[in-house]
Amino acid sequence: MNQNILLALAATAGLVAGAGGTWFAVSSFSNETRAISKAEITAAIEADPSLCPTTLAPPPAPKTSELVIPTEAEALAAFRKAQESSPLVWDRDQLPEVSLTLGQCDTNNSGPGVACMTRIKLSPEAEPLARPISFAQSASGEWVATPY
């Protein structure tokens, strides 16, 4: 048989099978839905309290004396080094004009070190960007920045 005829037969068989499967799934569907009342929800939770998830207590906030936070000069040097090694930066001539201001810092939940909210200006006339950046100290004591 011609290849086009076989293709047409296969497509027709697929359409028929898909339509039949859809009809079978929809034909047994029931529209009998109703809203569950608050009393029924309360009764179900009282009967089995495991249905209601427990609230997780937030982890205790670290004391600021425990956090090792880079100075703005160290943070700027680490950010510039991260930008220099990034394959996403295409204008390497702009790096000397970058300025960075540290905001609130806290422990980094996704890795070592601290995560800080920063304000970054890519040039003196640019609008400042608020970005979270994590900072960690390497074994040599040098700060390493990881922009999110």
Sine and cosine of phi, psi and omega as CSV:
sin_phi,cos_phi,sin_psi,cos_psi,sin_omega,cos_omega
0.00,0.00,0.40,-0.92,0.03,-1.00
-0.93,0.37,0.59,-0.81,-0.05,-1.00
-0.90,0.44,-0.58,0.81,0.01,-1.00
-0.91,0.41,-0.60,0.80,0.03,-1.00
-0.92,0.39,-0.68,0.73,0.03,-1.00
-0.88,0.48,-0.65,0.76,0.02,-1.00
-0.90,0.43,-0.66,0.75,0.02,-1.00
-0.91,0.42,-0.65,0.76,0.03,-1.00
-0.91,0.42,-0.66,0.75,0.02,-1.00
-0.91,0.42,-0.65,0.76,0.02,-1.00
-0.91,0.41,-0.66,0.75,0.02,-1.00
-0.90,0.44,-0.69,0.72,0.02,-1.00
-0.89,0.46,-0.62,0.78,0.03,-1.00
-0.91,0.41,-0.67,0.74,0.04,-1.00
-0.90,0.43,-0.68,0.74,0.01,-1.00
-0.90,0.43,-0.69,0.73,0.01,-1.00
-0.91,0.42,-0.65,0.76,0.01,-1.00
-0.92,0.40,-0.68,0.73,0.02,-1.00
-0.91,0.41,-0.65,0.76,0.02,-1.00
-0.91,0.41,-0.65,0.76,0.03,-1.00
-0.91,0.41,-0.64,0.77,0.05,-1.00
-0.90,0.43,-0.70,0.71,0.02,-1.00
-0.88,0.48,-0.66,0.75,-0.01,-1.00
-0.90,0.44,-0.66,0.75,-0.03,-1.00
-0.94,0.35,-0.63,0.78,-0.07,-1.00
-0.99,0.14,-0.51,0.86,-0.08,-1.00
-0.92,0.39,-0.44,0.90,0.00,-1.00
-0.99,-0.12,0.14,0.99,-0.01,-1.00
-0.97,0.26,0.63,-0.77,0.01,-1.00
-0.89,-0.45,0.70,-0.72,0.02,-1.00
-1.00,-0.01,0.28,0.96,-0.05,-1.00
-1.00,0.06,0.97,0.22,0.07,-1.00
-0.93,-0.37,0.48,-0.88,0.02,-1.00
-0.54,-0.84,0.38,-0.92,0.02,-1.00
-0.99,0.16,0.62,-0.79,0.04,-1.00
-1.00,0.10,0.74,-0.68,-0.04,-1.00
-0.98,0.21,0.33,-0.94,0.01,-1.00
-0.90,0.45,-0.57,0.82,0.01,-1.00
-0.91,0.42,-0.63,0.78,0.02,-1.00
-0.92,0.38,-0.64,0.77,0.04,-1.00
-0.90,0.43,-0.71,0.71,0.01,-1.00
-0.88,0.47,-0.68,0.74,0.01,-1.00
-0.90,0.43,-0.63,0.77,0.00,-1.00
-0.92,0.40,-0.65,0.76,0.00,-1.00
-0.94,0.35,-0.63,0.78,0.04,-1.00
-0.91,0.40,-0.56,0.83,0.01,-1.00
-0.96,0.30,-0.59,0.81,0.00,-1.00
-0.64,-0.77,1.00,-0.02,-0.06,-1.00
-0.89,0.46,-0.28,0.96,0.01,-1.00
-0.93,0.36,-0.21,0.98,0.05,-1.00
-0.94,0.33,-0.39,0.92,-0.01,-1.00
-0.99,-0.16,0.89,-0.46,-0.04,-1.00
-0.93,0.38,0.55,-0.84,0.04,-1.00
-0.98,0.18,0.53,-0.85,0.03,-1.00
-0.99,0.16,0.68,-0.73,0.01,-1.00
-1.00,0.07,0.75,-0.66,0.05,-1.00
-0.97,0.25,0.68,-0.74,0.03,-1.00
-0.92,0.40,0.51,-0.86,0.00,-1.00
-0.90,0.44,0.50,-0.87,-0.02,-1.00
-0.89,0.45,0.65,-0.76,-0.01,-1.00
-0.94,0.35,0.72,-0.70,0.01,-1.00
-0.95,0.33,0.49,-0.87,0.06,-1.00
-0.96,0.28,0.58,-0.82,-0.05,-1.00
-0.90,0.44,-0.40,0.92,0.02,-1.00
-0.95,0.31,-0.37,0.93,0.02,-1.00
-0.99,0.17,-0.41,0.91,-0.03,-1.00
-0.98,0.17,0.74,-0.68,0.11,-0.99
-0.98,-0.21,0.93,-0.36,-0.10,-0.99
-0.92,-0.40,0.70,-0.71,0.02,-1.00
-0.94,0.33,0.42,-0.91,0.14,-0.99
-0.96,0.29,0.21,-0.98,-0.01,-1.00
-0.90,0.44,-0.58,0.82,0.03,-1.00
-0.92,0.40,-0.68,0.74,0.04,-1.00
-0.91,0.41,-0.65,0.76,0.01,-1.00
-0.91,0.42,-0.66,0.75,0.01,-1.00
-0.91,0.41,-0.66,0.75,0.03,-1.00
-0.90,0.44,-0.66,0.75,0.02,-1.00
-0.92,0.40,-0.64,0.77,0.01,-1.00
-0.92,0.40,-0.68,0.73,0.02,-1.00
-0.88,0.47,-0.66,0.75,0.02,-1.00
-0.90,0.44,-0.64,0.77,0.04,-1.00
-0.91,0.41,-0.64,0.77,0.01,-1.00
-0.92,0.38,-0.62,0.78,0.00,-1.00
-0.89,0.45,-0.56,0.83,-0.04,-1.00
-1.00,-0.03,-0.06,1.00,-0.03,-1.00
-0.98,0.18,0.74,-0.67,0.05,-1.00
-0.96,0.26,-0.16,0.99,-0.03,-1.00
-1.00,0.09,-0.24,0.97,0.00,-1.00
-1.00,0.06,0.86,-0.51,-0.05,-1.00
-0.97,-0.25,-0.35,0.94,-0.01,-1.00
-0.94,-0.34,1.00,0.05,-0.05,-1.00
-0.97,0.24,-0.22,0.98,0.04,-1.00
-0.96,0.28,-0.32,0.95,-0.06,-1.00
-0.99,0.12,-0.24,0.97,-0.11,-0.99
-0.87,0.50,-0.62,0.79,-0.01,-1.00
-0.89,0.45,-0.36,0.93,-0.04,-1.00
-1.00,0.03,-0.07,1.00,-0.04,-1.00
-0.93,0.37,0.70,-0.72,0.12,-0.99
-0.80,-0.60,0.53,-0.85,-0.09,-1.00
-0.68,-0.73,0.71,-0.71,0.06,-1.00
-0.84,-0.54,0.79,-0.61,0.01,-1.00
-0.98,0.18,0.63,-0.78,0.11,-0.99
-0.93,-0.36,-0.65,-0.76,-0.01,-1.00
-0.95,0.32,0.69,-0.72,0.04,-1.00
-0.87,-0.50,0.53,-0.85,0.02,-1.00
-0.51,-0.86,0.12,-0.99,0.01,-1.00
-0.89,0.45,0.55,-0.84,-0.01,-1.00
-1.00,0.06,0.90,-0.45,-0.03,-1.00
-0.98,0.21,-0.26,0.96,-0.05,-1.00
-0.95,-0.32,0.21,0.98,0.01,-1.00
0.12,-0.99,-0.15,-0.99,-0.03,-1.00
-0.97,0.24,0.30,-0.95,0.10,-1.00
1.00,0.06,-0.49,-0.87,-0.06,-1.00
-0.83,-0.56,0.42,-0.91,0.11,-0.99
-0.92,-0.39,0.78,-0.62,-0.05,-1.00
-0.83,-0.56,0.59,-0.81,0.15,-0.99
-1.00,0.10,0.76,-0.65,-0.07,-1.00
-0.80,-0.60,0.35,-0.94,0.16,-0.99
-0.90,-0.44,0.88,-0.48,-0.08,-1.00
-0.91,-0.41,0.75,-0.66,0.13,-0.99
-0.89,-0.45,0.87,-0.49,-0.05,-1.00
-0.98,0.21,-0.29,0.96,0.10,-0.99
-0.41,-0.91,0.29,-0.96,-0.04,-1.00
-0.86,0.51,-0.54,0.84,-0.03,-1.00
-1.00,-0.06,-0.03,1.00,-0.04,-1.00
-0.98,0.21,0.43,-0.91,0.10,-0.99
-0.95,0.31,0.65,-0.76,0.03,-1.00
-0.94,0.34,0.62,-0.79,0.03,-1.00
-0.95,-0.32,0.75,-0.66,0.09,-1.00
-1.00,0.00,0.89,-0.45,-0.05,-1.00
-0.66,-0.75,0.66,-0.75,0.15,-0.99
-0.99,0.17,0.68,-0.73,0.04,-1.00
-0.69,-0.73,0.68,-0.73,0.06,-1.00
-0.99,-0.12,0.58,-0.82,0.03,-1.00
-0.80,-0.60,0.68,-0.73,0.06,-1.00
-0.62,-0.79,0.49,-0.87,0.03,-1.00
-1.00,-0.03,0.70,-0.71,0.05,-1.00
-0.98,0.18,0.04,-1.00,0.00,-1.00
-0.89,0.45,-0.46,0.89,0.01,-1.00
-0.99,0.12,-0.10,0.99,0.00,-1.00
1.00,-0.09,-0.06,1.00,0.01,-1.00
-0.98,0.20,0.62,-0.78,0.02,-1.00
-0.99,0.16,0.65,-0.76,0.04,-1.00
-0.86,-0.50,0.77,-0.63,-0.01,-1.00
-0.97,-0.23,0.61,-0.79,0.09,-1.00
-0.77,-0.63,0.99,-0.17,0.05,-1.00
-0.93,0.36,0.62,-0.79,0.03,-1.00
-1.00,0.09,0.00,0.00,0.00,0.00
